Amino acid sequence: MTPTFKYRRLSGHAFALSLLAAAAAPAHAVENGAPITPFGVFDFGAGQLPPPSEIATVGVRAAVYRASELRDNAGNVSPVGAKVRVDSVGAAIIKMTDHSFMGGKYGWGAVIPVLNMGLDLAIPTPVGTVNVSGRNTAVGDIQLIPLMVQWTPSPGLFTNASLQLQLPTGSYDKSRAINAGTNHWTVVPTYAFTYITSGGFEVSSNFQLNFNGRNKDTDYRSGVEYQHEFALGQHRGPWTFGLGGYYYQQLTDDKAPGLPNGNRSRVAALGPVVSFFELGSGLPLVWVHAYKEFGARNRSQGSQLTVRAAWTF
């Protein structure tokens, strides 16, 4: 997952859907300066949901995020020193069926994340540096996916749409500098596609919007967020190699009593992606990517390493 923190505030994540599915750990709320759902979940196979199966598809995702600087509204390095650390593990279950819905195959899913998080800030003031630190290791917000639909419009083209509901079930305390939970509901509609040419070249993308509820403990409502994740690569036998990344943009202002501006944030990232899947081998589908962020505004700018695996039963 990819946490971020707007340097103005000290107080107070997604789900993975791709070929045979994966799991994701959520991020913090925009209130704390980070996206509600994690970046770097979708790459190869974003438009492909798992096949219908007798039991279900189970996925796991482990991610490491590190950042050592914050960026202000103009994209400049903030004078506030920062060290951000988030290690996350998520478990997902996705059940696809043979039932038809809107001309496609219907399914549902759920994700449970666990996060180990750390935040250290060094804030310059006229009387010296003030140090603020926070730690939180806990279960994050559970995500339910009551609606997932897969279509295959033509050979090599796979598309899907889904609706995710993020529940405010994660660990949260408004006095903490960092929280595994958001303390509000989030509704996330998504659309994704994967196109694979006859020569094995793949283009995949996932598009989503995050509509955030109000945090009742702080009277803070985070703005609407747009996330686009993508991957381009070449299939070679069971392997796929290429380039992936994401673009994140907050579309509307945050709203809270006394908030001086909208605190809109954005960031982009690029990096290498590799996946492995050999049909009939009994081995899981595996994805690995490493992304470096750039162009950040009102948030941290760092790096992410993610490993995902999925099995269909």
N, C-alpha and C positions, 0 to 999 in steps of 0.2 A: 504494500500500500504506500501511498505517497502523502504524508502529512505535510501541512504547511501552517505557518503562523504569521498573522499580520502583526507587524511590529508595534502597532499602537496599543494593542490590548494584551493583557497578561492573564486574564481570567477566561476562565470560561468566566460504509464506511463509506457491497457491490456484489455483485455476484458475477461468477465467471460462466459464460456460455460460449462454448466453441466445440469443435469436433470432439465428441464424447464427453464434453463438459469439463469444468474445473472449479476450483473453489477460490474465494476471495475473502480478504479481511477488510473491514470498512475503515475509513479515515475519520477525522474529526469533523465537526460542523464548521461551516463558514464563519460562524460566530467566533470560533477560535482560530480562524484564518486558514481553514483547510477545506477541501472538497468533502461532501457528504459520502460519496462513494470513491473507491480507490482508483488511481490511474494505473495503467499498465496491466490491466486484466485481459483485455482482448488483443490478440494478434492473429496468427494463422488460424483459419477455421472459424472466425468470428461469426460467420453466417450459418454455420452448421451446428445444429443441436444433436444430442445423442439419438441413436436409433431407438425405436420402441423395444423394450426388453421385458423379460419375465419379472425381474425384481426392480432394478433401477440402476442409474449410473452414479457412482460415488467419486468425488474429486477432492483433492487436497491442494493447498497453495501455501507456500512459504515465501515471504518477502522481507527484504532488508532495505531500509531507507535511511540515508544519512545526509545531513545538511549542516554547513558551518557558516552560513550567511543568510541574512534577510534582505529583501529588496523592497524599496519604498514605492510610492505611487508613480514615480518617474522611471523606475527600473534601476535606480542607483543603489549601491550597497548601503544599507542602513548603518548608522553609527552604533546601533545596538548589537553587541556581540551575541552570537547564538550558536548553540549546539543542539541539533535535533536528532533523536534516535527513535526509530520505531521498528521493532521486529514483530512480525505477525504470522499467524498460522490460521488458516480457515479450512473448514470441512463443509462440503456441499453435497446435497442429494438432488438429483434431477430424474424425474420419472416421465418419460415420453410414452404416449399411448398410440393405439391405432384409431382412436376416435377422431373424426373430422370436425374442424371448426374453421369457418370462413375459407374453405377450400384447402386447408392445410392440416397437418398433424398436431394434435393438442398435447400439452404437457404442463407440469408444474414442478416447483422446486423450493429449496430452502437453503440458507447459508448460516453457519454459526462461526463467528470469528473469536480468536483470542489474541490480545495485543500486549506487548511488553514495551513500554514507552518511556522516554526521558526527554526533558527539556531544560536547558540551562541558558539563562539570559544575563547579560552584563549590560546594564542600562546606565549610560553616562548622565550625570546630573551636575548642577552647579556646585554641589557640596561633595562630589565624589561619585564613584561607581556603585550602583545598587545591584546586587546579585539576586536573581529569582530563579528557583529550581522547582521542578515537579517530576514525579514518578508515578506511573500507574500501570500495573499488570493485572488484567482482568478480561472477562468476556465482554465483547463489544455488542453493538446492536444487532439483533437477529433480523435477517431479511427473509421475507416470504415472497415467493413468485407464484401467484395463483394462476397466471395466464402466460403460456408460452406457445407460439404457433410457428411451425416450420413449413416453408414452401420450397419446391424445387421447380421453378418456372421453365427451365430448359437445361439440357445437359451441361454440366460444369458450373451452373449458377444456383446458389443456395441463398435463401433469404429467411429471416425470422423476425418476429416482433414479440415483445414481452412487456409485462407490467410487474414492477417490483414494489413492494411495500416494506419500508424499513421501520421497525418498531423501536420505541425508546426503552429498550430493555437493558442496555449496557450500563456499566459502572459510570456514575456521574456524581460529581460534587462541585457546585459552583465556586467553591473556595479553592479548588485545585487549579494549577496552571495548565494541566493537560488531562484529558479525559478519554477513556475508551468509548464512552457512550455520548450521544448527542442531546438526549433529553427532549427530543421532539420527533414527530412523525415525518417521513419523507416519502413522496410518491415519485417513482422513476419509470417513465415510459421509454422504451428503446426500440431501435430498428438496426438490423445488421445484415451484411451480405458478404458472400465469398464467391469469387469467380476464378475458376481454374481453367486455363486454356488447354488445348489438346497437346501442347508441348510442355505442360506442367508448370507454367508461370502462374502464380497466385496473387490476387489482389483482394484484401479483406479489410472491412471497416465496420465499426460499431459507433452508432450515434445515440446519445441519450440526453435527457433533460432531468434535472433534479428540482422538484417543487417542495420547498421546505416549510414545515409548520413552525409554530412559535414555541420557544423555550419558556415555559411557564415560570421557571425560577428566576429568570433574568429579564423577561419581557423582550427578548431579542428574536427577531425573525430574519433568517439569512435569505439572501437574494436567490433568484433562479439561476442555476448553473447549466452550462452546456459543456459536454465532453465528447470528443471525437478521438477514437483510437483506431490504429491502422497497422497494416503490415503488407510488405511487398516481398516476394521471394520465389525461389525456384525449387521444385520438387526433384530430388535425386534418389530414386528408390524409396526407402522408408523415411528418408531425411528431407527436411525443407530448410533452406538457408535464406536469410534475407535481412531486411531493415524494417524496423517497427518504430512506433512512437505514439505520441498523443498530443492533443491541443485542448486546453481548458480555458474557458472564458466565463466569468460571472456576468450575466446579462442584465440583472436588475440590482438595485441598491439593497444593502442590508438596512433593516429598520429597527431602531431601538431608541429609548428616551435619551436625549442628549448626545446622540451620535453626530459628530461634526460633518461627516461625509458618507458616501455610500460604501466605502471600503471594498470596491470591486477588485477582484484579483484575476490573474491569468498566468499561464505558463505553457511552455511546449517542451517536448523531449524527443530525442532520437537515440537509436542504438541497435546493436545486432540482435537478431532473433534466430533461434534454431528450434525445430521440433522433430520428434521421432514417433512414427506409428507404423507398425508392421502387422497388417491384417493376418489373423490366424496364428500369430506367434505366442499369444497368451500374455505378452508384455503390455504394460500400460501405455497409453498415449502420454508423451512428455513434452513440455515446452520449457524453454529457458530464454530469458532476455535480460539485457543490461541496458538501462537508459540513463542518459545524462540530460538534465533539465537546463533550459535557457529561456531568456526573455521573460523572466518572472516580474510580476508587479504585485505589491502588497502581500507578499508571502515569502516563504523560504525558497531557496534554489539549491537542489542537491542531486543525488544519484540514487538509483534503485536497481536491485538485483532480485529477480523473481524466478522461482522454479514451481511448475505445476505438473500434476499427474492425475490421470482419470482412468477408471475401470468401469466397464459395463457388465452387469450380471443379469 
